Amino acid sequence: MYNGNERITICNHPLLQHKITMLRMKETGTNEFRKLVEEIGMLMGYEALQSLELTNVEIETPICKTVSPIIAGKKPAIVPILRAGLGMVSGLLALMPTAKVGHIGLYRDEVTHEPHEYYCKLPNPIELRKIFVTDPMLATGGSAVDAIKLIKDHGGRDITFMCIIAAPEGLEKLSKAHPDVNIYAGHLDDHLNENAYIVPGLGDAGDRIFGTK
């Protein structure tokens, strides 16, 4: 919980924090960075999936019949914000292998730092699914706010946003724009610099995942 907001969770698992530190190191190469993002996605997914509904079913073990819980409720959808959000998808799919995957493409104007949409493809019907939006960095919050608005415009309502590192500015903007959305962040950093990069951050997550500059 962050500043009394029950919809915001800052994950504090020691293993997760260790892996985030490895991500931050400038000497961490593309292959290791990509694997760490995948592993962090899985660890954060474990936290975020605690709200899944259960129902009891009767089964038969090798010993006897019994009643045991299984996952019920809405089927999941994973929606990464392109391109960096793709890095977290495989970790979540390891936990939810039957989840459908949508994609939202946004790019940030280098001058205004405002996001612009160039692609949106969502599982249909999206309104019947529990939606997990992924983006490693929550900086200004503009891309996350716009991506979630797009999902809502298509009928999505049960939405969880997941990021590895968040800036206070982006966290505040997202929670105010979409107070009904659950937010999971691996770490809350200090601030944004004059170029709207998170400090101390880890640089450009997309470039480091895909090995581009």
Buried (B, 14 or more C-beta within 10 A) or exposed (E): EBEEEEBBBBBEEEEBEEBBEBBBEEEBEEEBBBBBBBBBBBBBBBBBBEEEEEEEEEEEEEEEEEEEEEEEEBEBBBBBBBBBBBBBBBBBBEBBEEBBBBBBBBBBEEEEBEBEBEEBEBBEEBBBBBBBBBBBBBBBBBBBBBBBEBBBEBEBBBBBBBBBBBBBBBBBBBBEBBEEBBBBBBBBBEEBEEEBBBEEBBBBBBBBBBEEE
